[in-house]
């Protein structure tokens, strides 16, 4: 399935899941409010962040109550300052309050991923090194979080197990070596990229000789990364992985690798503090 088609399906499915999870058979507390009561609301962020999740919120309220009007003052990928209002809603008071938590849960999570990514990208922006995500995503939010990484200026490593080969230690052992594993991958799908994870210089040389497109340097020290770049000499894309955080990222980028992958972009995020208030 094409990425954009898959993303559109994910947005529809996520909105349905969020409403089913939070609303269930009906919002009994919203039932305290007269059905005809009209209201306006504003969503603000209490901390600086990068916005992400507009399409999910639009779809959520479309499913909940298509008469609710949403007016966005920012778009996905925009930087927001603490205290900034970025969304106004107008419609049934019941609908606004029923959809509030599901919408904010999604926005605060995706914005957290986009914000972390933008912070990391800013740290290495002048080096030319690409920042990659991983498959270490929150369950059920794979495409959503990878979209958020892109909104933050990062790059998607691979969407799942189907769009690229990533040959790791156990694959190598089961196939009988790096050369055999790479050759088997070429025989199965010659048009897909082949990446090999290595832990030693001996494995690096084997991966280079086998013609791997990308070589993941797993937990190499800074000196080892520099030596790997020297040995690679442009014969493959070199990706640094392991022990990547904001304290180590810059030094890793300066070794000359082509890209750096980090699971922290998606699995360790802290939700952005957002708030919705009804207007007088």
C-alpha positions in Angstrom: 0.0 0.0 0.0 1.2 3.5 -0.8 2.4 5.5 2.2 -0.2 8.3 1.8 -3.0 5.8 1.4 -1.8 3.9 4.5 -1.5 7.1 6.5 -5.1 8.2 5.5 -6.4 4.8 6.6 -4.4 5.0 9.9 -6.0 8.4 10.6 -9.5 7.1 10.1 -8.8 4.0 12.2 -7.1 5.9 15.0 -10.0 8.3 15.3 -12.5 5.5 15.5 -10.3 3.7 18.1 -9.9 6.8 20.2 -13.6 7.5 20.3 -14.5 3.9 21.0 -12.0 3.8 23.9 -13.0 7.0 25.5 -16.7 7.5 24.7 -17.9 3.9 24.5 -21.7 3.8 24.5 -21.9 7.5 25.4 -20.6 10.4 27.5 -22.8 10.4 30.6 -21.2 13.5 32.0 -21.8 15.6 28.8 -25.4 14.5 29.2 -25.7 17.0 32.0 -25.5 19.8 29.4 -28.6 20.8 27.4 -28.4 19.3 24.0 -29.0 22.7 22.3 -26.2 24.5 24.2 -23.7 26.0 21.9 -20.1 26.8 22.9 -16.7 27.9 21.7 -13.4 26.5 23.0 -9.7 27.2 22.6 -6.7 24.9 22.8 -3.4 26.2 24.1 0.0 24.6 24.8 1.6 25.2 28.1 5.1 24.6 26.8 7.0 25.2 23.7 6.6 22.5 21.1 6.2 21.4 17.5 2.6 20.8 16.5 1.6 17.5 15.1 -1.8 15.7 14.7 -4.1 18.1 12.9 -5.6 15.6 10.5 -6.3 13.1 13.4 -8.2 15.8 15.4 -10.2 16.9 12.3 -11.2 13.3 11.6 -12.1 12.6 15.3 -14.5 15.5 15.4 -15.8 14.7 11.9 -16.8 11.3 13.3 -18.1 12.6 16.6 -20.1 15.6 15.3 -19.5 17.0 11.8 -21.2 20.3 12.7 -18.3 21.2 15.0 -16.1 23.9 13.3 -12.3 23.7 13.8 -10.2 26.7 13.1 -6.5 26.0 13.3 -4.0 28.9 13.8 -1.0 26.6 13.2 -0.1 23.6 11.0 1.7 20.4 11.5 5.5 21.1 11.9 5.0 24.6 13.2 6.8 25.7 16.3 4.5 26.9 19.1 5.5 29.0 22.2 4.3 28.3 25.7 0.9 29.8 26.2 0.1 30.0 22.5 -3.5 29.2 21.3 -3.4 27.2 18.2 -7.0 25.8 17.7 -10.5 27.2 18.2 -13.5 25.0 18.1 -17.2 25.9 17.9 -20.3 23.8 18.1 -22.4 21.7 20.5 -21.0 22.1 24.0 -21.6 18.4 24.5 -19.6 17.4 21.5 -16.7 19.7 22.4 -16.4 18.2 25.9 -16.9 14.6 24.7 -14.1 14.9 22.1 -11.7 16.9 24.3 -9.6 14.2 25.9 -9.3 11.9 22.9 -8.2 14.9 20.8 -5.7 16.1 23.3 -4.3 12.6 24.0 -3.4 12.3 20.3 -2.1 15.8 19.9 0.1 15.7 23.0 1.7 12.4 22.0 2.4 13.2 18.3 3.5 16.7 19.2 5.9 15.3 21.7 7.5 13.1 19.0 7.8 16.0 16.6 9.2 18.2 19.3 11.9 15.7 20.4 12.8 15.1 16.8 13.1 18.8 16.0 15.4 19.3 19.1 17.7 16.5 17.9 17.7 17.8 14.3 18.6 21.2 15.5 21.6 19.8 17.4 23.1 18.3 14.3 21.6 20.5 11.6 24.8 21.9 10.3 26.6 18.5 10.0 24.5 17.2 7.1 23.9 13.9 9.0 20.3 12.6 8.7 18.4 11.7 11.8 16.4 8.4 11.5 13.6 6.9 13.6 13.3 3.2 14.4 10.5 0.6 14.8 10.5 1.3 18.5 7.1 3.1 18.3 4.1 3.1 20.7 1.8 0.2 19.9 -0.8 1.1 17.4 0.8 4.4 16.5 3.5 3.3 14.0 2.6 5.5 11.0 1.4 8.3 13.2 4.7 8.6 15.1 6.7 8.2 11.9 4.7 11.1 10.4 5.5 13.1 13.5 9.2 12.4 13.1 8.9 13.8 9.5 7.1 16.9 10.9 10.0 17.4 13.2 12.5 17.3 10.4 13.7 13.7 10.8 13.6 10.8 8.4 11.8 7.5 8.5 14.1 4.5 8.6 11.6 1.9 7.4 7.9 1.6 8.1 7.9 -2.1 9.0 9.4 -5.4 8.1 8.3 -5.3 4.5 9.9 -2.2 2.9 13.6 -2.9 3.5 16.0 -5.7 4.7 17.7 -5.2 8.0 20.0 -8.2 8.6 20.9 -8.5 12.2 23.0 -11.0 14.3 20.4 -13.7 14.4 19.6 -13.4 10.7 23.3 -13.7 9.9 23.6 -16.8 12.1 20.6 -18.5 10.6 21.7 -17.7 7.0 25.3 -18.9 7.5 27.1 -15.5 7.3 26.8 -12.0 6.1 27.6 -12.7 2.5 25.0 -15.5 2.3 22.4 -13.3 4.0 23.0 -10.4 1.6 22.9 -12.6 -1.4 19.7 -14.2 -0.3 18.1 -10.8 0.2 19.2 -9.8 -3.4 17.6 -13.0 -4.7 14.3 -12.3 -2.9 13.8 -8.6 -3.8 16.6 -7.0 -5.8 14.8 -3.6 -5.7 14.7 -3.2 -1.9 17.6 -1.7 0.1 19.7 -4.2 2.1 21.1 -3.1 5.5 23.4 -5.1 7.7 24.0 -4.5 11.4 27.6 -5.0 12.4 29.4 -5.0 15.8 33.0 -5.4 14.8 35.4 -4.2 12.1 35.6 -7.8 10.7 31.8 -7.8 10.2 32.1 -4.3 8.7 34.5 -5.6 6.1 32.3 -8.5 5.3 29.3 -6.3 4.8 31.2 -4.0 2.6 32.5 -6.9 0.5 29.0 -8.3 0.2 27.7 -5.1 -1.2 25.3 -4.0 1.5 23.6 -0.7 0.7 23.5 0.4 4.3 25.6 -0.7 7.3 24.5 -0.1 10.8 27.3 0.4 13.2 25.9 -0.9 16.5 27.3 0.6 19.7 30.6 1.7 18.1 32.7 4.1 20.1 33.5 7.5 18.7 37.0 6.4 17.6 35.5 3.2 16.1 33.0 5.3 14.2 35.7 7.5 12.7 37.7 4.4 11.7 34.6 2.8 10.2 34.0 6.0 8.1 37.6 5.8 6.9 37.3 2.1 6.0 33.9 2.5 4.3 35.2 5.3 2.0 31.8 5.9 0.6 31.2 2.3 -0.4 28.0 2.1 1.7 25.8 4.4 3.7 27.0 4.2 7.3 24.4 4.5 10.1 25.4 4.9 13.8 23.1 3.3 16.3 23.1 2.7 20.1 23.5 5.0 23.1 22.1 8.0 21.1 20.7 10.8 23.2 21.0 14.6 23.3 24.3 14.4 25.1 26.0 12.1 22.6 24.2 13.0 19.3 26.5 15.9 18.2 29.7 14.0 18.8 28.4 11.0 16.9 27.4 13.2 14.0 30.9 14.7 13.9 32.5 11.4 13.2 31.4 11.5 9.6 28.7 8.9 9.5 25.9 9.4 7.1 23.0 9.0 9.5 22.1 8.3 13.1 19.1 6.3 14.2 17.4 6.8 17.6 14.6 4.9 19.3 14.2 7.8 21.8 12.4 9.9 19.1 9.3 7.6 19.5 9.5 5.4 22.6 10.7 7.8 25.3 8.7 10.9 24.6 7.0 12.9 27.3 3.5 14.2 26.3 3.2 17.9 25.7 1.1 19.8 28.2 -2.0 21.0 26.3 -5.3 22.4 27.6 -8.7 23.1 26.2 -11.0 25.7 27.8 -14.5 26.8 26.9 -14.8 30.5 26.2 -17.2 32.8 28.0 
